Amino acid sequence: MTALEPRDAEVTPPIAETPDQHPRGGILGREYRALSIGIIAVVLLIAFEATAVGTAMPVAARELDGIGLYAFAFSSYFTTSLFAMVLSGQWADRDGPLRPLATGISAFAVGLLLSGTAGTMWLFILGRAVQGLGGGLVIVALYVVISRAYPEKLRPAILAAFAASWVIPSVVGPLASGTVTEQLGWRWVFMGIPALVVFPLALALPAIRRMTTGPADPTAPRPAFDARRIRLALGISLGVALIQYAAQDLSWLSLLPLALGTALMVPAVLGLLPRGTYRAARGLPSVVLLRGIAAGSFIAAESFIPLMLVTQRDLSPTMAGLSLAVGGGTWALGSFLQSRPRMEPHREKLTTIGMVLVAAAIAAAPSVLIHSVPVWVLGLAWGIGCFGMGMVIASTSVLLLKLSAPEEAGANSASLQISDGLSNVMLLAAGGAAFAALGGGTVAGHTATAVGESQPAAFAVVFLPMALVALAGAWVATRLRVREA
């Protein structure tokens, strides 16, 4: 076993604690203040981009005559980010997280500028692909920074701060982006965000250089890049791209790219995730599996809520979106709860409870298909589900770092993010197929254009299976602890 291969955590004991286990002042104490503010600013930048760009994207696609290529503006980001996650994990384990993080932030900004200045839709999509490379490098490098710079007792708190960083962008981002798009044009949304890169670079990179430069163990031989894992990363990216292309062309000819994409993706996924992931082996494999189950089931369900409220309850798109606004706050609250020191001995129980709350929220969502049920019931249920997600997502990150040796933090963090991203796209595709099969968005074979034309059963067939997937996650959460010999 090399230092760059995820270990089978079924036989992996927890990593010994670092000497500094009683930090003073927390994540904003004197020792960690600059680093914490800097990396939180990076997360804030990513969160603002994710919420703002999505608002401007339809206008950009229309002006570039690229409505038919609209989905590729999203899938190109996801596809390249998968490859970058694996590359970042190896790079950070080999040289430390500074270079992949700086390169990722720079690529992220360059991608935004490419999209903002694009004259055709394909150049716009190229910019999104460059953004994906940057985003994949950054997210894994940040996990390695946390693993190396913060003692175990502070990791739940910094991860809770990451979750809180999404609250303000989720509310302000769409509003600010919409105003800029209407008053100045969509290009300024993309070209204005890179200016926000300067602050996190100036603040975080010197602190990261001081605290995390170089390999985790300077006395050990410098590990080489694992060419096999790079090839697997290329395989998973290409496979996902082909599957997404097939999903855009529902014809018999699309079966060919679907089959080829599956043939590339399946062995790549099996090679990149920890051994035992798909049988929920105890420890690290179950942590990685739970992350995918939680993220995939929740995102797949949430994606259909605005459409359901618009078509079945006659809400405006703005009101449909605002009905989920409380979720940002409760997600941060759940993440804050898991960060409390007294909760540490109960982390596995918290994740189990969190997945039960997520399953209950997803199962309750289609209740608003009954018109006598007030819409606020869905908002309340989704707030509870987001509270559960806050506990689960932060806890899986904490447990991953706890079960990873310092020299393996990059590779294992990449596995966690791959599980998260793949589950999102695969479960969303499955939900979309089920929705279409039961007449979602169509009436008698024609595309629905009027409010209320989507069939209620089509929504139910999305939410109820996802609730079962989330409930399965509650069982996986009972297998996070490694049994002592």
QUILIN-V177670 format. One record per residue. N is the residue number from 0. RES is the residue in one letter. PHI is phi as a letter, one per 40 degrees, with the letter a starting at -180 (none if undefined). D_CENTER is the distance of its C-alpha to the mean C-alpha in whole Angstrom. Layout:
BEGIN
n res phi d_center
N RES PHI D_CENTER
N RES PHI D_CENTER
END
This chain:
BEGIN
n res phi d_center
0 M none 28
1 T c 27
2 A c 25
3 L c 22
4 E c 22
5 P d 20
6 R c 23
7 D c 23
8 A c 23
9 E c 25
10 V b 28
11 T b 26
12 P c 27
13 P d 25
14 I c 26
15 A c 28
16 E c 28
17 T c 28
18 P d 32
19 D c 30
20 Q b 29
21 H b 31
22 P c 29
23 R c 31
24 G g 30
25 G g 26
26 I c 23
27 L b 25
28 G c 29
29 R d 31
30 E c 29
31 Y b 25
32 R d 26
33 A c 25
34 L c 22
35 S c 21
36 I c 21
37 G c 20
38 I c 17
39 I c 16
40 A c 17
41 V c 15
42 V c 12
43 L c 14
44 L c 15
45 I c 11
46 A c 11
47 F c 14
48 E c 14
49 A c 11
50 T c 13
51 A c 16
52 V c 16
53 G d 15
54 T c 18
55 A c 20
56 M d 19
57 P d 22
58 V c 25
59 A c 24
60 A c 24
61 R c 27
62 E c 29
63 L c 28
64 D f 29
65 G b 26
66 I d 25
67 G c 26
68 L b 23
69 Y d 20
70 A c 18
71 F c 18
72 A c 17
73 F c 13
74 S c 14
75 S c 15
76 Y c 12
77 F c 10
78 T c 13
79 T c 14
80 S c 11
81 L c 11
82 F c 15
83 A c 14
84 M c 12
85 V c 15
86 L d 17
87 S c 16
88 G c 16
89 Q c 20
90 W c 20
91 A c 19
92 D c 21
93 R c 24
94 D b 25
95 G g 23
96 P c 19
97 L c 21
98 R c 22
99 P c 18
100 L c 17
101 A c 20
102 T c 20
103 G c 16
104 I c 17
105 S c 20
106 A c 19
107 F d 16
108 A c 19
109 V c 21
110 G c 19
111 L c 19
112 L c 23
113 L c 23
114 S c 22
115 G c 24
116 T b 27
117 A c 26
118 G b 30
119 T b 28
120 M c 25
121 W c 25
122 L c 25
123 F c 22
124 I c 20
125 L d 21
126 G c 20
127 R c 16
128 A c 16
129 V c 17
130 Q d 15
131 G c 12
132 L d 14
133 G c 14
134 G c 10
135 G c 10
136 L c 13
137 V c 12
138 I c 9
139 V c 11
140 A c 14
141 L c 13
142 Y c 13
143 V c 16
144 V d 18
145 I c 17
146 S c 19
147 R c 22
148 A c 23
149 Y b 22
150 P c 24
151 E d 23
152 K c 24
153 L c 22
154 R c 18
155 P d 18
156 A c 19
157 I c 17
158 L c 14
159 A c 15
160 A c 16
161 F d 12
162 A c 12
163 A c 15
164 S c 14
165 W c 12
166 V c 15
167 I c 18
168 P d 16
169 S c 15
170 V c 18
171 V c 20
172 G d 18
173 P c 19
174 L c 22
175 A c 23
176 S c 21
177 G c 24
178 T c 27
179 V c 26
180 T c 26
181 E c 29
182 Q c 31
183 L b 30
184 G h 28
185 W c 25
186 R c 25
187 W c 25
188 V c 22
189 F c 21
190 M c 24
191 G c 24
192 I c 20
193 P d 21
194 A c 24
195 L c 21
196 V c 20
197 V c 24
198 F c 23
199 P c 21
200 L c 22
201 A c 26
202 L c 25
203 A c 22
204 L c 23
205 P c 27
206 A c 25
207 I c 23
208 R c 26
209 R c 28
210 M b 26
211 T b 24
212 T c 26
213 G g 27
214 P c 26
215 A c 26
216 D b 29
217 P c 32
218 T c 34
219 A c 33
220 P d 33
221 R c 30
222 P c 28
223 A c 28
224 F c 25
225 D c 25
226 A c 26
227 R c 25
228 R c 21
229 I c 21
230 R c 23
231 L c 20
232 A c 17
233 L c 19
234 G c 20
235 I c 17
236 S c 16
237 L c 19
238 G c 19
239 V c 16
240 A c 18
241 L c 21
242 I c 19
243 Q c 18
244 Y c 21
245 A c 23
246 A c 21
247 Q c 22
248 D b 26
249 L c 27
250 S a 30
251 W c 32
252 L c 31
253 S c 28
254 L c 28
255 L c 29
256 P c 26
257 L c 24
258 A c 26
259 L c 26
260 G c 22
261 T c 22
262 A c 24
263 L c 22
264 M c 19
265 V d 20
266 P c 22
267 A c 19
268 V c 17
269 L c 20
270 G c 21
271 L c 17
272 L c 16
273 P d 19
274 R d 22
275 G g 22
276 T d 18
277 Y c 20
278 R b 23
279 A f 21
280 A c 23
281 R c 23
282 G g 21
283 L d 18
284 P d 18
285 S c 18
286 V c 15
287 V c 13
288 L c 14
289 L c 13
290 R c 10
291 G c 9
292 I c 12
293 A c 11
294 A c 7
295 G c 9
296 S c 12
297 F c 11
298 I c 9
299 A c 12
300 A c 15
301 E c 14
302 S c 14
303 F c 18
304 I c 19
305 P d 20
306 L c 22
307 M c 23
308 L c 24
309 V c 26
310 T c 28
311 Q b 29
312 R b 29
313 D f 30
314 L c 28
315 S c 27
316 P d 24
317 T c 24
318 M c 25
319 A c 22
320 G c 20
321 L c 21
322 S c 22
323 L b 18
324 A c 18
325 V c 19
326 G c 16
327 G c 15
328 G c 18
329 T c 18
330 W c 14
331 A c 15
332 L c 18
333 G c 17
334 S c 15
335 F c 19
336 L d 20
337 Q c 19
338 S c 20
339 R c 23
340 P d 26
341 R c 27
342 M c 24
343 E d 24
344 P c 26
345 H b 25
346 R c 21
347 E c 21
348 K c 23
349 L c 20
350 T c 17
351 T c 20
352 I c 21
353 G c 17
354 M c 17
355 V c 20
356 L c 19
357 V c 16
358 A c 19
359 A c 21
360 A c 20
361 I c 19
362 A c 22
363 A c 24
364 A d 22
365 P c 24
366 S c 27
367 V c 27
368 L c 29
369 I c 32
370 H c 33
371 S c 35
372 V c 32
373 P c 31
374 V c 28
375 W c 27
376 V c 27
377 L c 23
378 G d 22
379 L c 23
380 A c 22
381 W c 18
382 G c 19
383 I c 20
384 G c 17
385 C c 14
386 F c 16
387 G c 16
388 M c 12
389 G d 13
390 M c 15
391 V c 13
392 I c 10
393 A c 12
394 S c 14
395 T c 13
396 S c 12
397 V c 15
398 L c 17
399 L d 15
400 L c 17
401 K c 20
402 L c 20
403 S b 20
404 A c 23
405 P d 23
406 E c 23
407 E b 21
408 A c 18
409 G c 16
410 A c 17
411 N c 15
412 S c 12
413 A c 12
414 S c 12
415 L c 10
416 Q c 7
417 I c 9
418 S d 9
419 D c 6
420 G c 6
421 L c 10
422 S c 10
423 N d 8
424 V c 11
425 M c 13
426 L c 14
427 L c 13
428 A c 16
429 A c 18
430 G c 18
431 G c 19
432 A c 22
433 A c 23
434 F c 23
435 A c 25
436 A c 27
437 L c 29
438 G g 29
439 G c 26
440 G g 27
441 T b 31
442 V b 34
443 A f 37
444 G g 35
445 H b 34
446 T c 31
447 A c 31
448 T b 31
449 A c 33
450 V d 31
451 G g 31
452 E c 32
453 S c 29
454 Q c 30
455 P d 29
456 A c 29
457 A c 26
458 F c 24
459 A d 25
460 V c 24
461 V c 20
462 F c 20
463 L c 22
464 P c 21
465 M c 17
466 A c 19
467 L c 21
468 V c 18
469 A c 16
470 L c 20
471 A c 20
472 G c 17
473 A c 19
474 W c 22
475 V d 19
476 A c 19
477 T c 23
478 R b 22
479 L c 20
480 R c 23
481 V c 25
482 R c 29
483 E c 32
484 A c 34
END
